[in-house]
């Protein structure tokens, strides 16, 4: 499951970079009109990187998977696969309200899908598992969905306000939760 997910995430990043078109002039000034495209690419790249990093840690605290886990993982990958499309749509329309709101909707559903994946794995491994105790109440996931839900309608007030909400969630998740790594290391030491 991890290798398949890593491959899908690599393709997502590749698609995003292929959507970017370089300017025709060979001056630094020629980059000015494409700066919004570069910034949205950077945000989307960071998001995909955050999901990859946290997914990696999540699976290292996992002992086994089942059919429900595989479907929950595909659900997450589906929403992440829409990031290149929504990023491109936002770029093409200069951060207009609808594309910016839809970008947030995709991010919100990806966040919800990640939450579902973690809950599916916890159900499989049990409440006393390393995974369950390291994730705890999962406040970051819940807070992220709330911020997305608030930011999406704000895209119709001003797109930069919604964008600030999306950046805030990325900042919250930029540093992976060290609890999973710490608990997995403790579990490995206890079993050795």
C-alpha positions as CSV (number, residue, x, y, z in Angstrom):
1,X,0.0,0.0,0.0
2,X,2.8,2.4,0.8
3,X,4.7,1.8,-2.4
4,X,1.5,2.3,-4.5
5,X,0.7,5.5,-2.6
6,X,4.2,6.8,-3.0
7,X,3.9,6.2,-6.8
8,X,0.6,8.0,-7.0
9,X,1.9,11.0,-5.0
10,X,5.0,11.1,-7.3
11,X,2.8,11.2,-10.4
12,X,0.7,14.0,-8.8
13,X,3.8,16.2,-8.2
14,X,5.0,15.4,-11.8
15,X,1.6,16.5,-13.3
16,X,1.7,19.7,-11.3
17,X,5.1,20.7,-12.6
18,X,4.3,19.8,-16.2
19,X,1.3,22.2,-16.0
20,X,3.7,25.1,-15.4
21,X,4.8,27.0,-18.6
22,X,8.0,29.1,-18.5
23,X,7.9,32.6,-19.8
24,X,9.2,33.3,-23.4
25,X,11.6,36.1,-22.3
26,X,14.9,35.4,-20.7
27,X,14.7,38.1,-18.1
28,X,13.9,38.0,-14.4
29,X,11.1,40.5,-15.2
30,X,9.4,37.9,-17.3
31,X,8.8,35.8,-14.1
32,X,6.6,38.5,-12.6
33,X,3.4,37.4,-14.5
34,X,4.0,33.8,-13.6
35,X,4.7,34.5,-9.9
36,X,1.1,33.6,-8.8
37,X,1.5,30.3,-10.7
38,X,4.7,29.6,-8.9
39,X,3.2,30.4,-5.5
40,X,0.2,28.2,-6.0
41,X,2.5,25.4,-7.3
42,X,4.6,25.8,-4.1
43,X,1.5,25.6,-1.9
44,X,0.2,22.5,-3.7
45,X,3.7,20.9,-3.7
46,X,3.9,21.5,0.1
47,X,0.5,20.0,0.6
48,X,1.4,16.8,-1.4
49,X,4.7,16.7,0.6
50,X,2.8,17.0,3.9
51,X,0.5,14.2,2.9
52,X,3.4,12.0,1.8
53,X,5.3,12.6,5.0
54,X,2.4,12.0,7.3
55,X,1.2,9.0,5.3
56,X,4.7,7.5,5.6
57,X,4.7,8.0,9.4
58,X,1.2,6.6,9.6
59,X,2.0,3.4,7.8
60,X,5.2,2.9,9.8
61,X,3.0,2.7,12.9
62,X,0.8,0.1,11.1
63,X,1.2,-3.6,11.5
64,X,-1.2,-4.8,8.8
65,X,-4.0,-3.5,6.5
66,X,-7.3,-4.9,5.4
67,X,-9.8,-4.2,2.6
68,X,-11.4,-1.2,4.4
69,X,-7.9,0.3,4.8
70,X,-7.2,-0.1,1.1
71,X,-10.4,1.6,0.2
72,X,-9.8,4.4,2.7
73,X,-6.4,4.9,1.3
74,X,-7.8,5.0,-2.3
75,X,-10.3,7.6,-1.1
76,X,-7.5,9.8,0.1
77,X,-5.5,9.3,-3.1
78,X,-8.6,10.3,-5.1
79,X,-8.8,13.7,-3.4
80,X,-5.1,14.3,-3.6
81,X,-5.1,13.4,-7.4
82,X,-7.5,16.4,-7.9
83,X,-4.9,18.9,-6.5
84,X,-3.1,19.4,-9.9
85,X,-6.4,20.1,-11.6
86,X,-7.6,22.6,-9.0
87,X,-4.2,24.2,-8.8
88,X,-4.2,24.7,-12.6
89,X,-7.8,26.0,-12.6
90,X,-6.9,28.6,-9.9
91,X,-3.8,29.7,-11.8
92,X,-5.7,30.0,-15.1
93,X,-8.3,32.2,-13.6
94,X,-6.0,34.3,-11.4
95,X,-7.4,33.1,-8.1
96,X,-11.0,33.8,-8.9
97,X,-13.6,32.9,-6.2
98,X,-14.9,29.6,-7.6
99,X,-11.5,28.1,-8.4
100,X,-10.1,29.1,-5.1
101,X,-13.2,27.8,-3.2
102,X,-13.0,24.5,-5.2
103,X,-9.3,24.2,-4.3
104,X,-10.3,24.5,-0.7
105,X,-13.1,21.9,-1.1
106,X,-10.6,19.4,-2.5
107,X,-8.2,20.2,0.4
108,X,-11.0,19.8,2.9
109,X,-12.1,16.4,1.5
110,X,-8.5,15.2,1.4
111,X,-8.2,16.2,5.1
112,X,-11.4,14.3,5.8
113,X,-10.1,11.3,3.8
114,X,-6.9,11.3,5.8
115,X,-8.9,11.4,9.1
116,X,-11.0,8.4,7.8
117,X,-7.9,6.5,6.9
118,X,-6.4,7.0,10.4
119,X,-9.7,6.0,12.0
120,X,-9.9,2.9,9.8
121,X,-6.4,1.9,10.8
122,X,-7.1,2.6,14.5
123,X,-10.2,0.4,14.3
124,X,-8.1,-2.4,12.8
125,X,-5.3,-2.2,15.3
126,X,-7.3,-1.4,18.4
127,X,-7.6,1.6,20.8
128,X,-4.5,0.5,22.8
129,X,-2.3,0.2,19.7
130,X,0.8,2.4,19.1
131,X,-1.0,4.1,16.3
132,X,-4.1,5.0,18.4
133,X,-2.1,6.2,21.4
134,X,0.2,8.3,19.3
135,X,-2.6,10.0,17.3
136,X,-4.8,10.6,20.4
137,X,-7.7,12.9,19.8
138,X,-6.3,14.0,16.4
139,X,-7.0,17.7,17.1
140,X,-4.9,18.8,14.1
141,X,-7.1,16.9,11.6
142,X,-10.3,18.3,13.2
143,X,-8.9,21.8,13.3
144,X,-7.8,21.6,9.7
145,X,-11.3,20.7,8.5
146,X,-12.8,23.6,10.5
147,X,-10.3,26.1,9.0
148,X,-11.1,24.8,5.4
149,X,-14.8,25.0,6.1
150,X,-14.4,28.6,7.2
151,X,-12.0,29.5,4.4
152,X,-14.0,28.1,1.5
153,X,-16.9,30.7,1.7
154,X,-14.4,33.4,2.4
155,X,-13.0,32.8,-1.2
156,X,-16.2,34.7,-2.3
157,X,-15.3,37.6,-0.1
158,X,-11.7,37.8,-1.2
159,X,-9.6,34.9,-2.5
160,X,-6.5,35.9,-0.5
161,X,-8.4,35.4,2.7
162,X,-9.2,31.8,1.7
163,X,-5.6,31.4,0.6
164,X,-4.4,32.5,4.0
165,X,-6.6,29.8,5.6
166,X,-5.1,27.2,3.3
167,X,-1.5,28.4,4.1
168,X,-2.4,28.3,7.8
169,X,-3.4,24.6,7.6
170,X,-0.2,23.8,5.7
171,X,1.8,25.5,8.5
172,X,0.0,23.5,11.1
173,X,0.9,20.3,9.3
174,X,4.4,21.2,8.0
175,X,6.2,19.6,10.9
176,X,4.9,16.0,11.2
177,X,3.5,14.9,14.5
178,X,6.5,13.3,16.3
179,X,4.3,11.3,18.5
180,X,3.8,8.5,15.9
181,X,7.6,8.2,15.4
182,X,8.3,8.3,19.1
183,X,5.6,5.7,19.9
184,X,6.8,3.4,17.1
185,X,10.4,3.6,18.3
186,X,9.3,2.8,21.9
187,X,7.3,-0.1,20.7
188,X,10.3,-1.4,18.7
189,X,12.6,-1.1,21.8
190,X,10.1,-2.9,24.0
191,X,9.7,-5.8,21.6
192,X,13.5,-6.1,21.2
